[in-house]
Amino acid sequence: MEFKKLVIENFRNFSSIEIDLSNKNVIFGMNDSGKTNLLFAIRYLLDRSIRNKGFIKSDYHKHDISKPIKIQLEIDLSDREEDDEESLKSSHSRLLISTVAGARKNASLDTFLISLEAMYDEKELFGNPVLSWGSTLDDLVEVPQYGTRSDIDKIFQIVSVNPAIELDVFFKRNRKLLFSDDTKTDEDVALEKAIESSIIDLNTNISNLSLITSVQSQLTDAYKSYRKEDLEIKIQSEISISGYLDNLTPYINWNGDTQNYPTSGDGRKKLLSFAINHLISEKQYSSKVIIYLIEEPENSLHRSVQVSLSK
């Protein structure tokens, strides 16, 4: 699967524009030239979270609500017959083909179009996006819709990458996704049982420390000065196995070195953050075509990191 062309009409600063695409695109221009609007055109087409917001009057070019907003994406599926099962492109084409079913026509099997059109409703003060797709513009069919979801959402997943991402915060926030139970092996289960046994021993040893038992005794006496009851105050350590992920931190280990080193250097931290984001996205959306959108990397990344990220 390869993106070939994007057509935008009557959307924000675009009266009418046609752009050739590939699967890796870099957009540059002066401030307020429409770079963000171009990305949003793609997101309205393929990102449910944006599309469901619909269009307001200011989304229409020069507020001209007499004409609809139109956004069309042309996709090349000529790789659909490749025999290489390892080919990611081929699997993407087959995913789309299996989802669109009868929307493809024999007259143009190598090309597929996804189209959005939104006519403004002055009573509702809202432009409702209507999706359609097919092999040719004159033979498009409406995309099946289920509440706020459509069949397009079964195929594509937009992932926005924040160039200013902070490693420590991002790693902590995504630990559970990164270390999900679906990758746990039988050996992991056995190790967790051993860890749990070790933690029980650790908790017991902590509670038996003389400085803790001494305070326990003092608290018991103090409590009984208020009320004479046949009890003792116990202070118990409660380190839990469920929290062992909370103490994980990524380090750097240089090949051949026995020591681990803190992840230092803003560039390396950023690249590791992008790697984590990539891995999580591939885990969460393994059955979809993932489209990564990265806005204004030049504002927060050194040029060498921009080059690395582009790969």
ABEGO torsion letter per residue (X at the ends): XBBABBBBBGBEABABBBBBBBABBBBBEBBGAGAAAAAAAAAAAABAAAAAAEBBAAABBGGBAABBBBBBBBBBAAAAABABAABAAAAAAAAAAAAAEAABBAABAABBBBBBBBBBBAAAGBBBBBBBBEABAAABBBBBBBEABBAAAAABBBBBBBAABBAAAAAAAAAAAABBAAABBAAAAAAAAAAAAAAAAAAAAAAABAAAAAAAAAAAAAAAAABBBBBBBBBBBABBAAAAAAABBBBBBBBGBABBBBBBEAAAAAAAAAAAAAAAAAAAAAABBBBBBBBGAAAABBAAAAAAAAX
